[in-house]
Structures are given as structure tokens and as C-alpha cells.
């Protein structure tokens, strides 16, 4: 599966910890991330991450384009709903595209853990029908 990982600045450490905790599951999949988030994940996990541009430089739009082209199977976007800055990626576009293209989306740690455990159990194999 192709998994997109995005995190607002205030959630980047949480994303790193999530990826450390679920490194085994993530290592069996292809990972894509906005630039800074991808670099931070690679630093702590040694996982290979395809890095798009930084979110504020267009990385979020690049992930959106990959969603539109059915190249992403799962999105984990740890967003900070309380202190989003204007330079940080806008979650509404990614959320809309996930809804339009039936892509499972987690926007917080609880839903991210549910999706990653579902992925490990094979509950997301239905995505193969969309390819």
C-alpha cells in the first residue's frame, strides 16, 4: 500500500513517535510524505520515504495530485486544529480529495492507530480493487 504521511509543525514529533511505534507495519508499505515530515521520519526510523516538497511549498498539493491519480491508498495527516499557521498545509483540500476518491484518512493519533492496525490485519485489501 502507498501511505501518505503529513503533519503540521506542532504534530511532527507525534508523527515521529507514531512511525517508531509502527515501524514494522510501515516498513512493509511504500511511504510518501511532505518534505520536512519525511526527513524527520527517516531520521528516527531508517525507513525509506519518498519526499515531496515541504507542505507550504506545494507538497500537500503534490500528495493531493497523487490521490487524484489513485496512487495513494491511505493518508495519515496529523493536524493541529488549534494553532494552524498560514504557512502550514491546508487539511481541507486533502480531506476533500480523500472523500471524493474513497481514501481512508486519519487526522489524529486515535484514528491513525485504528487505520494502521486495520492495514496490518488486511482490512484495507479492498483498495486493490480501485487500482
Buried (B, 14 or more C-beta within 10 A) or exposed (E): BBBBBBBBBBBBEBBBEBBEEBBEBBEEBBBBBBBBBBBBBBEBBEBEBEBBBBBBBBBBBBBBBBBEEBBBBBBBBBBBEEEBEEEBBBBEBBBEBBEEBEBBBBBBBEBBBEBBEEBBEEEBEEBEEEE
